[in-house]
């Protein structure tokens, strides 16, 4: 079932828990979505979710965003700003409080991403996100070239990181 987070088709006090994986950042009105979630939770129910940190803290996505932008100098795709734009823990806490939640716990969990190759990482960062649609709409003949350029930029960045670490150890 697909449902609008701002208008859930469920009765009040219907759920013990709501889990939202990497979705909060896409809600157009986050406070209204949290209020709607609270409405359908039983008293004492739990809202559990996660969001990505800022683009600045997600190095390979930052590399992908910068590389893609070079192909669209006049009107670069903006997708990466959305999922990486709702990371401020204080803002999240405030919105949850304003929505009626209590006993709020916001914590940072950092886990590494793993890919078999730079090309696999590039494919995930491009083909696995809506930015692929922006590229196809803006420059369909460049799609494969953009993916390859992102892979090369990732390889280059990782190589610089490894050589920097090697120098520090010597």
C-alpha positions as CSV (number, residue, x, y, z in Angstrom):
1,X,0.0,0.0,0.0
2,X,1.2,3.5,-0.8
3,X,0.1,6.3,1.5
4,X,0.7,10.0,1.8
5,X,2.7,10.6,5.0
6,X,0.8,13.9,5.5
7,X,-2.6,12.2,5.4
8,X,-2.3,8.6,6.5
9,X,-5.4,6.4,5.8
10,X,-5.4,4.9,9.2
11,X,-7.5,5.4,12.4
12,X,-6.1,7.2,15.4
13,X,-4.0,4.9,17.7
14,X,-3.6,2.2,15.1
15,X,0.1,1.3,15.4
16,X,2.6,0.4,18.1
17,X,5.5,1.6,16.0
18,X,6.3,3.4,12.7
19,X,9.6,2.8,10.9
20,X,10.7,5.2,8.2
21,X,14.0,4.4,6.5
22,X,15.5,7.4,4.7
23,X,12.1,9.0,4.1
24,X,11.8,11.9,6.5
25,X,13.9,14.2,4.3
26,X,11.5,13.8,1.4
27,X,8.4,15.0,3.3
28,X,7.3,18.4,2.0
29,X,6.0,19.4,5.4
30,X,8.0,17.5,8.0
31,X,6.2,18.8,11.1
32,X,2.8,17.8,9.5
33,X,4.1,14.3,8.7
34,X,5.4,13.9,12.3
35,X,2.0,15.1,13.6
36,X,0.3,12.6,11.4
37,X,2.6,9.8,12.6
38,X,1.8,10.7,16.2
39,X,-1.9,10.6,15.4
40,X,-1.8,7.0,14.2
41,X,0.6,5.8,17.0
42,X,-0.8,4.3,20.2
43,X,0.1,6.3,23.4
44,X,3.7,5.4,24.1
45,X,4.2,4.2,20.5
46,X,7.6,4.6,18.8
47,X,8.6,6.4,15.7
48,X,11.9,5.1,14.4
49,X,13.7,6.5,11.4
50,X,17.0,7.6,9.9
51,X,18.3,10.2,7.6
52,X,21.6,10.8,5.9
53,X,24.1,13.3,7.2
54,X,25.0,16.4,5.2
55,X,26.5,16.2,1.7
56,X,29.7,17.5,3.2
57,X,29.9,14.4,5.4
58,X,29.2,12.0,2.5
59,X,32.4,12.2,0.5
60,X,31.6,10.0,-2.5
61,X,28.1,11.6,-3.0
62,X,29.8,15.0,-2.8
63,X,32.2,13.8,-5.6
64,X,29.2,12.5,-7.6
65,X,27.3,15.8,-7.2
66,X,30.3,17.9,-8.3
67,X,31.0,15.7,-11.3
68,X,27.4,15.6,-12.4
69,X,27.2,19.4,-12.1
70,X,30.0,19.8,-14.6
71,X,27.7,18.4,-17.3
72,X,24.9,20.9,-16.5
73,X,26.7,24.2,-15.9
74,X,23.6,26.3,-16.5
75,X,21.1,24.1,-14.6
76,X,22.7,21.4,-12.5
77,X,20.5,18.6,-11.1
78,X,19.5,19.4,-7.5
79,X,18.5,15.9,-6.2
80,X,21.4,15.4,-3.8
81,X,20.4,18.5,-1.9
82,X,17.2,16.9,-0.8
83,X,18.2,13.6,0.9
84,X,21.3,15.2,2.4
85,X,19.5,18.4,3.4
86,X,17.6,17.2,6.5
87,X,20.4,16.3,9.0
88,X,20.4,18.9,11.7
89,X,19.8,17.0,14.9
90,X,18.5,20.0,16.8
91,X,16.0,20.8,14.0
92,X,14.8,17.2,13.9
93,X,14.5,17.2,17.7
94,X,12.6,20.6,17.7
95,X,10.2,19.4,14.9
96,X,9.5,16.2,16.9
97,X,8.8,18.2,20.1
98,X,6.6,20.7,18.3
99,X,4.7,17.7,16.8
100,X,3.9,16.3,20.3
101,X,6.5,13.6,20.7
102,X,8.3,13.2,24.0
103,X,11.1,11.0,25.2
104,X,13.0,11.9,22.0
105,X,16.3,10.3,21.3
106,X,18.3,11.5,18.3
107,X,21.7,9.9,17.8
108,X,24.4,9.7,15.1
109,X,25.3,6.4,13.7
110,X,28.1,6.3,11.2
111,X,28.4,3.2,8.9
112,X,30.7,2.9,5.9
113,X,29.3,2.2,2.5
114,X,30.9,-0.6,0.5
115,X,31.1,-1.2,-3.2
116,X,33.1,-3.7,-5.3
117,X,34.5,-0.9,-7.5
118,X,34.3,2.8,-8.3
119,X,32.0,2.0,-11.2
120,X,29.6,0.1,-8.9
121,X,29.7,3.1,-6.5
122,X,29.0,5.5,-9.4
123,X,26.2,3.4,-10.7
124,X,24.6,3.3,-7.2
125,X,25.0,7.1,-6.8
126,X,23.5,7.8,-10.2
127,X,21.3,4.9,-11.4
128,X,20.1,4.2,-7.9
129,X,18.7,7.7,-7.2
130,X,16.3,10.0,-8.9
131,X,19.2,12.1,-10.2
132,X,19.3,9.6,-13.1
133,X,15.9,11.0,-14.2
134,X,17.4,14.6,-14.1
135,X,20.3,13.5,-16.2
136,X,18.1,11.7,-18.7
137,X,15.9,14.7,-19.1
138,X,18.7,17.2,-19.3
139,X,21.3,15.3,-21.4
140,X,20.2,11.8,-22.3
141,X,23.1,11.2,-24.7
142,X,25.5,11.9,-21.9
143,X,24.2,9.4,-19.3
144,X,26.8,6.7,-19.7
145,X,29.6,9.4,-19.9
146,X,28.3,10.9,-16.7
147,X,28.4,7.6,-14.9
148,X,31.9,6.9,-16.2
149,X,33.1,10.4,-15.2
150,X,31.7,9.9,-11.6
151,X,33.5,6.5,-11.4
152,X,36.8,8.1,-12.5
153,X,36.3,11.0,-10.0
154,X,35.7,8.4,-7.3
155,X,38.8,6.5,-8.2
156,X,40.8,9.6,-8.3
157,X,39.5,10.8,-4.9
158,X,40.1,7.4,-3.3
159,X,43.6,7.2,-4.7
160,X,44.4,10.7,-3.3
161,X,43.0,9.5,0.1
162,X,45.2,6.4,0.1
163,X,48.3,8.2,-0.9
164,X,47.7,10.9,1.8
165,X,47.2,8.2,4.5
166,X,50.4,6.4,3.3
167,X,52.4,9.6,3.7
168,X,51.1,10.2,7.2
169,X,52.1,6.7,8.3
170,X,55.7,7.0,7.0
